[in-house]
Amino acid sequence: MFDDLRDLYQDVILDRARHPRHGGRLAAFDATAEADNPMCGDRVRVWIARDDAGRLGGVGYEGCGCAISLASADLMAEAVIGKDAAAAREAAARFESLARGGTLTSDDPAFGPLGVFAGVAEFPSRVKCATLPWGALVAALGGGA
C-alpha cells in the first residue's frame, strides 16, 4: 500500500511539473511576487488577477527548480482560483501544515489533490520546495488584498 501511495505521489508531482495547467505569466494581473530558496536555487514568481467580486480570477506562475516546487505552484493555482484573499491565505496556512506535518486538514474539495504533498513531511529539506510558491502567493496577496 505504501509503495502505491509513493507511486501516486511521484506520478502526480512529475505530471504537474512537466505539464503545468496554470504555468505562465498572466496577460493582465493585479499583483505579483517572487520567492526563492537560495539553499537549492528554486525560484518562483506568482501573478494574481482578481475578478469583479475581488476573488482570484486567475493565478499564473513561472519558476525554475525541482519538480516539487513546480508541481506545488501548479496545484496551488488550481486550489485558490475562485477564492477571496482570506480563503487563499487560509489555504496557504493549511498547505504549510500539510507539508510540515503530513496531515491534510481541509475538507475543501479543491484542496484534495494537494494531499500528494503529505509525503514531503518525511523529507524536511523538501518542505521549503513545496511551500515556496505559497509564500509568493501570500506576498502577492499582501498589497491591497
VONU-756407 format. One record per residue: z, y, x of N, C-alpha, C, CB in turn; residue number from 1. Coordinates in pm, whole numbers. Glycine has a CB too. Layout:
BEGIN
   n.c3   n.c2   n.c1  ca.c3  ca.c2  ca.c1   c.c3   c.c2   c.c1  cb.c3  cb.c2  cb.c1   i
      Z      Y      X      Z      Y      X      Z      Y      X      Z      Y      X NUM
...
This chain:
BEGIN
   n.c3   n.c2   n.c1  ca.c3  ca.c2  ca.c1   c.c3   c.c2   c.c1  cb.c3  cb.c2  cb.c1   i
      0   -120     83      0      0      0      0    126     87    121      0    -94   1
     84    128    191     92    245    278    -43    269    346    203    227    384   2
   -111    162    387   -242    178    451   -344    236    353   -291     43    505   3
   -337    195    225   -427    251    125   -404    400    106   -409    178     -9   4
   -278    440    103   -245    581     89   -292    661    210    -94    600     70   5
   -272    605    328   -317    673    451   -470    686    451   -269    596    577   6
   -540    583    403   -687    589    396   -731    697    297   -744    452    354   7
   -664    705    182   -697    808     83   -675    946    145   -612    791    -45   8
   -562    962    210   -530   1089    276   -641   1127    373   -394   1079    351   9
   -680   1035    456   -784   1064    554   -917   1094    486   -800    946    650  10
   -953   1019    384  -1080   1040    315  -1086   1179    250  -1101    932    209  11
   -981   1218    180   -980   1347    112   -981   1461    214   -858   1359     20  12
   -898   1451    315   -891   1556    417  -1025   1571    486   -780   1525    520  13
  -1083   1462    529  -1210   1470    600  -1323   1518    510  -1246   1334    659  14
  -1325   1475    385  -1429   1520    293  -1421   1671    271  -1416   1447    158  15
  -1301   1722    246  -1286   1865    221  -1315   1948    346  -1145   1895    172  16
  -1283   1897    462  -1312   1970    585  -1462   1972    614  -1236   1907    703  17
  -1529   1861    585  -1673   1851    614  -1760   1912    504  -1711   1705    633  18
  -1712   1907    380  -1791   1953    266  -1706   2046    179  -1843   1833    182  19
  -1677   2165    228  -1591   2257    152  -1656   2302     22  -1556   2378    237  20
  -1575   2317    -79  -1622   2366   -209  -1604   2517   -222  -1549   2295   -322  21
  -1513   2573   -142  -1480   2715   -155  -1495   2791    -24  -1339   2730   -207  22
  -1558   2730     74  -1574   2794    204  -1671   2911    196  -1622   2693    307  23
  -1646   3011    278  -1733   3126    287  -1667   3253    240  -1857   3103    210  24
  -1717   3361    293  -1669   3494    256  -1719   3528    116  -1716   3601    359  25
  -1633   3588     36  -1675   3634    -96  -1759   3760    -81  -1551   3661   -187  26
  -1864   3772   -162  -1951   3890   -156  -1875   4016   -196  -2073   3870   -248  27
  -1791   4003   -296  -1707   4115   -341  -1563   4064   -343  -1752   4170   -483  28
  -1473   4140   -284  -1334   4096   -278  -1241   4215   -284  -1309   4014   -150  29
  -1116   4187   -320  -1014   4290   -332   -921   4296   -211   -933   4268   -456  30
   -905   4185   -142   -816   4181    -26   -855   4065     64   -669   4169    -70  31
   -817   4077    189   -842   3971    287   -728   3970    387   -979   3990    359  32
   -704   3857    447   -602   3844    552   -639   3727    640   -460   3826    491  33
   -592   3733    763   -620   3629    861   -489   3573    914   -708   3683    977  34
   -490   3447    946   -376   3382   1010   -428   3294   1122   -291   3299    907  35
   -349   3282   1227   -390   3193   1335   -268   3121   1390   -462   3272   1446  36
   -296   3011   1455   -194   2930   1519   -228   2926   1668   -187   2785   1457  37
   -166   3010   1748   -200   3015   1890   -168   2886   1965   -127   3129   1954  38
    -83   2802   1909    -50   2677   1976   -167   2579   1980     69   2611   1907  39
   -250   2581   1874   -360   2485   1870   -497   2552   1857   -340   2389   1755  40
   -498   2680   1825   -624   2752   1814   -681   2760   1675   -723   2690   1902  41
   -614   2702   1575   -662   2713   1437   -659   2859   1394   -576   2626   1340  42
   -761   2900   1320   -769   3036   1267   -838   3029   1131   -845   3132   1365  43
   -787   3109   1037   -847   3113    904   -838   3255    849   -779   3011    808  44
   -942   3297    781   -944   3424    707   -967   3388    561  -1055   3524    762  45
   -890   3451    474   -897   3427    330   -937   3557    261   -760   3374    274  46
  -1027   3545    165  -1067   3658     80  -1029   3626    -63  -1220   3687     91  47
   -978   3726   -134   -945   3706   -275  -1012   3814   -359   -791   3708   -297  48
  -1053   3774   -477  -1110   3867   -576  -1033   3846   -705  -1266   3844   -596  49
   -990   3955   -763   -916   3948   -889  -1012   3973  -1006   -800   4050   -892  50
   -984   3905  -1117  -1063   3931  -1237  -1002   4049  -1313  -1068   3803  -1328  51
  -1056   4081  -1428  -1010   4197  -1505   -864   4185  -1551  -1098   4217  -1625  52
   -816   4062  -1561   -677   4040  -1602   -582   4036  -1482   -667   3910  -1681  53
   -634   4053  -1361   -551   4052  -1241   -529   3914  -1181   -420   4111  -1272  54
   -591   3813  -1241   -580   3678  -1186   -680   3660  -1072   -605   3571  -1297  55
   -659   3557   -994   -752   3527   -886   -879   3468   -945   -688   3430   -782  56
   -982   3547   -947  -1110   3503  -1000  -1194   3433   -895  -1186   3619  -1057  57
  -1163   3458   -769  -1234   3394   -660  -1149   3393   -535  -1367   3464   -633  58
  -1159   3286   -461  -1092   3272   -331  -1191   3207   -238   -958   3188   -342  59
  -1214   3270   -126  -1301   3213    -24  -1230   3216    110  -1434   3290    -16  60
  -1282   3140    203  -1220   3136    336  -1325   3099    440  -1103   3037    339  61
  -1298   3138    560  -1371   3091    677  -1267   3056    781  -1474   3198    731  62
  -1295   2954    857  -1198   2917    959  -1257   2827   1064  -1080   2849    897  63
  -1182   2815   1169  -1214   2717   1272  -1084   2649   1307  -1282   2784   1398  64
  -1092   2521   1322   -972   2446   1353   -985   2302   1311   -852   2509   1285  65
   -872   2239   1296   -870   2096   1266   -901   2070   1118   -734   2036   1302  66
   -928   1945   1088   -960   1905    952   -847   1936    856   -993   1756    948  67
   -723   1926    902   -609   1952    814   -609   2097    768   -477   1918    885  68
   -626   2192    859   -622   2333    819   -740   2370    730   -620   2424    942  69
   -857   2316    760   -976   2348    679   -969   2285    540  -1103   2301    751  70
   -924   2162    534   -909   2096    404   -801   2164    321   -876   1947    423  71
   -694   2205    386   -588   2275    315   -640   2405    256   -470   2302    409  72
   -721   2478    331   -778   2603    281   -865   2578    159   -860   2673    390  73
   -946   2473    163  -1036   2445     53   -959   2404    -73  -1134   2335     93  74
   -862   2315    -56   -784   2271   -171   -693   2383   -222   -701   2148   -135  75
   -647   2470   -132   -567   2585   -172   -648   2674   -266   -521   2665    -49  76
   -771   2707   -226   -856   2793   -308   -870   2734   -447   -994   2812   -242  77
   -897   2606   -453   -915   2540   -582   -788   2545   -667   -956   2396   -561  78
   -674   2532   -602   -547   2527   -675   -503   2663   -729   -439   2473   -585  79
   -545   2772   -665   -493   2904   -707   -591   2987   -788   -452   2981   -588  80
   -719   2950   -791   -814   3026   -872   -769   3020  -1018   -960   2971   -856  81
   -764   3137  -1081   -719   3148  -1219   -572   3184  -1233   -744   3020  -1291  82
   -499   3183  -1123   -356   3215  -1128   -335   3363  -1096   -277   3127  -1028  83
   -225   3418  -1146   -188   3553  -1106   -118   3546   -970    -96   3621  -1213  84
    -90   3663   -914    -33   3668   -779    101   3594   -770    -15   3812   -734  85
    186   3611   -871    317   3545   -868    302   3393   -868    402   3589   -989  86
    212   3342   -951    191   3197   -956    128   3146   -827    102   3161  -1076  87
     41   3224   -765    -20   3184   -638     86   3181   -528   -135   3280   -600  88
    176   3279   -528    285   3278   -429    378   3158   -451    367   3410   -437  89
    403   3127   -576    488   3011   -608    420   2882   -560    516   3003   -760  90
    288   2873   -580    214   2755   -532    224   2745   -380     66   2762   -576  91
    219   2859   -311    231   2859   -165    369   2807   -122    208   3001   -108  92
    472   2850   -191    607   2804   -159    621   2654   -185    712   2882   -241  93
    563   2608   -294    569   2464   -324    491   2383   -222    516   2436   -466  94
    377   2437   -180    299   2365    -79    376   2357     52    164   2434    -58  95
    443   2465     88    525   2464    211    631   2354    202    592   2603    233  96
    696   2342     87    795   2235     67    732   2098     79    863   2250    -70  97
    613   2083     22    541   1956     31    510   1922    177    410   1962    -52  98
    455   2018    250    416   1993    389    537   1963    477    340   2112    445  99
    648   2028    450    768   2008    532    850   1888    490    854   2131    528 100
    853   1861    359    940   1755    309    870   1632    258   1024   1807    203 101
    739   1641    234    665   1524    190    678   1492     42    706   1409    267 102
    734   1585    -37    754   1559   -179    681   1662   -262    903   1559   -213 103
    603   1616   -357    530   1703   -449    625   1749   -558    405   1631   -509 104
    646   1881   -569    743   1933   -665    678   2018   -773    848   2016   -593 105
    554   1990   -806    487   2070   -908    424   1978  -1013    379   2160   -845 106
    436   2018  -1139    370   1944  -1245    238   2010  -1286    463   1932  -1367 107
    197   2111  -1210     71   2181  -1233    -45   2087  -1197     64   2312  -1149 108
   -135   2055  -1292   -245   1964  -1263   -333   2010  -1146   -330   1946  -1386 109
   -347   2141  -1128   -429   2193  -1017   -365   2162   -882   -449   2344  -1032 110
   -236   2137   -883   -162   2109   -760   -173   1963   -718    -16   2148   -777 111
   -205   1877   -811   -209   1732   -786   -286   1690   -662   -266   1664   -902 112
   -410   1738   -643   -486   1695   -525   -419   1733   -393   -624   1756   -529 113
   -331   1831   -394   -263   1871   -271   -162   1767   -224   -194   2004   -291 114
   -132   1671   -310    -40   1564   -271    -84   1486   -149    -23   1471   -385 115
   -212   1492   -116   -258   1420      3   -195   1476    130   -410   1428     14 116
   -138   1596    122    -74   1656    240     71   1613    257    -82   1806    231 117
    122   1528    169    260   1480    183    281   1411    318    295   1385     70 118
    180   1345    368    191   1275    496    207   1366    615     72   1190    516 119
    174   1494    600    185   1590    710    331   1602    754    129   1728    668 120
    424   1585    661    566   1597    695    607   1500    804    652   1574    571 121
    535   1390    817    566   1292    922    526   1340   1061    496   1160    891 122
    446   1446   1066    394   1497   1193    424   1647   1201    240   1471   1205 123
    545   1684   1245    586   1825   1245    487   1920   1313    719   1837   1312 124
    417   1874   1412    322   1962   1480    201   1995   1392    274   1898   1610 125
    179   1920   1285     66   1943   1195    103   2025   1072      8   1811   1151 126
    232   2048   1051    275   2127    936    214   2267    941    428   2136    930 127
    215   2329   1057    158   2464   1072      8   2463   1040    182   2518   1214 128
    -61   2356   1077   -203   2344   1045   -225   2348    894   -262   2214   1105 129
   -144   2273    822   -160   2263    677   -120   2392    606    -77   2147    624 130
    -18   2461    656     33   2579    587    -37   2708    629    181   2591    610 131
   -116   2704    733   -181   2824    786   -261   2902    681   -272   2786    900 132
   -352   2839    608   -429   2915    509   -342   2972    397   -537   2828    449 133
   -235   2903    365   -145   2952    261    -76   3081    306    -40   2845    225 134
    -44   3089    435     13   3213    488    -85   3328    478     56   3194    633 135
   -212   3300    506   -314   3403    492   -330   3446    346   -448   3353    548 136
   -324   3351    255   -331   3384    112   -218   3476     72   -328   3256     28 137
    -96   3442    110     20   3524     74      5   3663    134    153   3457    122 138
    -44   3672    257    -65   3803    319   -170   3883    242   -109   3787    466 139
   -277   3818    200   -380   3888    122   -326   3935    -12   -502   3796    100 140
   -237   3859    -71   -177   3897   -198    -78   4013   -182   -106   3778   -260 141
    -30   4034    -61     73   4135    -35     33   4276    -71    110   4132    107 142
    -92   4314    -48   -135   4451    -74   -177   4471   -218   -249   4488     16 143
    -88   4521   -300   -123   4555   -438   -129   4438   -534   -254   4623   -439 144
    -69   4327   -496    -74   4211   -585     30   4219   -694    -56   4083   -507 145
